[in-house]
């Protein structure tokens, strides 16, 4: 997966735009899901402004390049989706 950053991921906030596989999403929230002794498991809540569907980017704060994963909300569960590129 290619990752193109215009700023550090920790600075992403509500209202920012993230492009995943050439599709635009808007950030709804960015928070710590689980705080481990040496890292934090983070979530960026996203939505598609055209369809109002919900998505998530999940990652470990010390392993962004290798842990970044994209999820789509289906019914009541988030399902992992393969992606080729992410940029913000």
Secondary structure, DSSP 4 states (H G I P E B T S, - for coil): -EEE-SS-GGG--TT-EEEETTEEEEEEEEEEEEE-SS-EEEEEEEE-TTT--EEEEEEETT-HHHH-EEEEEETTEEEEE--SEEE-
